[in-house]
Amino acid sequence: MSNPVSPSLKDLPKVNLNLKSELEGFKQGNLKNAETHEKNVLPTAEDVKQERQHSELIHDVESFKTERLKRTNTQEKIVLPNAQDVATEKTQKALLQGVEAFDTGKLKHTQTQEKNPLPDKDAIEQEKGKQNLISGIENFDTSKLKHTETQEKNPLPTKEGT
């Protein structure tokens, strides 16, 4: 091993005189208090756990030995429709084809006759008048009546007066 050689004074970097005088006259009392904020937050325990699980999964995949796999035979089971399903499907298909191929030109023209005609204007006005009368009776405001006293002007004869 070689012995490290200290640089000579002329090889050392030179410090500016202004900076040197400022450093020598530095007073720690002139510093302002400042609150520090940590910007590099450490991961939580949950983050570390997830990263460890991911790392273990990657390691397991990379180191997996295919010799440990067992041979399997896949059996595909295709279920064919029974005769009833086939017959139902044929019937539905025939109905759809019949509807799609229907020729509207073969239809006969018919006249529509209205069998439940609306009442004429006079019948409507007469019924409206009845409804207004019934509504007036049902909704009559008895508070608008004036109090009256009944006076008997034609008294009936008594038994003694006959």
C-alpha positions in Angstrom: 0.0 0.0 0.0 1.2 3.4 -0.8 1.2 6.2 1.8 -1.2 9.0 0.8 0.7 12.2 0.3 -0.7 15.4 1.7 -1.1 18.1 -0.8 1.2 21.0 -0.5 0.0 24.5 0.5 0.2 25.8 -3.0 -2.1 23.0 -4.3 -4.8 23.7 -1.8 -7.8 25.8 -3.0 -7.7 29.5 -2.3 -10.5 31.2 -0.3 -11.6 34.6 -1.2 -10.6 37.2 1.4 -14.2 38.6 1.7 -15.6 35.2 2.4 -12.8 34.5 4.8 -13.4 37.7 6.8 -17.2 36.9 6.9 -16.5 33.4 8.2 -14.2 34.7 10.9 -16.7 37.3 12.1 -19.7 34.9 12.0 -22.0 35.1 15.1 -24.4 32.3 15.8 -26.8 34.6 17.6 -27.6 36.3 14.3 -29.3 33.2 13.0 -33.1 33.0 12.9 -35.0 30.1 14.3 -36.6 28.0 11.6 -38.9 25.0 11.9 -37.8 22.0 9.9 -40.2 20.0 7.8 -39.3 16.4 6.8 -40.0 16.0 3.2 -38.7 12.4 2.8 -41.4 10.4 4.7 -40.4 6.9 5.6 -42.7 4.1 4.4 -45.4 2.7 6.8 -45.3 -0.8 8.1 -48.1 -1.7 5.7 -46.0 -0.4 2.7 -43.0 -2.5 3.8 -45.3 -5.5 4.2 -46.7 -5.1 0.7 -43.3 -4.6 -0.8 -42.0 -7.7 1.0 -45.0 -9.8 -0.3 -44.4 -8.6 -3.8 -40.7 -9.3 -3.6 -41.4 -12.8 -2.2 -43.9 -13.5 -5.0 -41.4 -12.4 -7.7 -38.7 -14.6 -6.1 -41.2 -17.6 -5.9 -42.1 -17.2 -9.6 -38.5 -16.9 -10.7 -37.3 -19.9 -8.7 -40.3 -22.1 -9.6 -39.4 -25.6 -10.6 -41.6 -27.0 -13.4 -40.5 -30.6 -12.4 -42.9 -30.4 -9.5 -46.0 -30.1 -11.8 -48.2 -33.1 -12.3 -49.6 -34.2 -15.6 -53.3 -33.7 -16.1 -55.8 -34.6 -18.8 -58.5 -32.1 -19.6 -61.9 -33.6 -20.5 -64.3 -31.3 -22.3 -67.9 -32.1 -21.7 -70.2 -30.7 -24.4 -73.9 -31.0 -23.6 -75.9 -31.4 -26.7 -79.6 -30.2 -26.7 -82.2 -32.8 -26.3 -85.0 -33.5 -28.9 -87.5 -31.2 -27.0 -85.1 -28.2 -27.1 -84.4 -28.8 -30.8 -88.2 -28.9 -31.5 -88.8 -25.7 -29.5 -86.1 -23.9 -31.4 -87.4 -25.0 -34.8 -90.9 -23.8 -33.8 -89.6 -20.4 -32.7 -87.6 -20.1 -35.9 -90.6 -20.9 -38.1 -92.7 -18.3 -36.3 -90.1 -15.7 -36.7 -89.7 -16.5 -40.4 -93.5 -16.3 -40.9 -93.7 -12.9 -39.2 -90.7 -11.6 -41.2 -92.0 -12.9 -44.6 -95.6 -11.7 -44.0 -97.1 -9.9 -47.0 -99.3 -7.0 -45.9 -100.5 -6.5 -49.5 -102.7 -9.6 -49.0 -104.7 -7.9 -46.3 -108.3 -6.8 -47.1 -109.5 -3.3 -46.5 -112.1 -2.8 -43.7 -114.2 0.0 -42.5 -114.1 0.9 -38.8 -117.4 1.6 -37.2 -117.4 3.5 -33.9 -119.8 1.7 -31.5 -119.3 3.9 -28.5 -119.9 7.5 -29.7 -119.2 10.4 -27.5 -122.2 12.4 -26.1 -123.3 15.5 -28.0 -122.7 19.0 -26.9 -126.2 19.5 -25.3 -125.8 16.4 -23.1 -122.3 17.6 -22.0 -123.7 21.0 -21.1 -126.6 19.5 -19.2 -124.3 17.2 -17.2 -122.0 20.1 -16.5 -124.9 22.1 -15.1 -125.8 19.3 -12.7 -122.3 19.0 -11.5 -122.0 22.7 -10.9 -125.3 22.6 -8.9 -124.1 19.7 -6.8 -120.7 21.3 -6.3 -122.4 24.6 -5.2 -124.5 22.7 -2.6 -121.6 20.7 -1.3 -119.2 23.7 -1.0 -121.8 26.1 0.3 -120.3 28.4 2.9 -122.7 28.7 5.9 -120.6 31.5 7.5 -122.0 33.9 4.9 -125.6 33.4 6.1 -127.2 36.2 8.1 -129.0 35.5 11.3 -132.8 35.9 11.1 -135.6 35.6 13.6 -138.8 33.9 12.6 -142.1 35.6 13.4 -145.3 33.8 13.2 -147.9 35.9 11.3 -150.7 33.4 10.9 -151.1 31.6 14.2 -153.2 28.5 14.2 -156.4 28.5 16.2 -156.4 26.8 19.6 -159.0 24.2 20.8 -160.8 26.7 22.9 -161.0 29.2 20.1 -163.0 27.0 17.6 
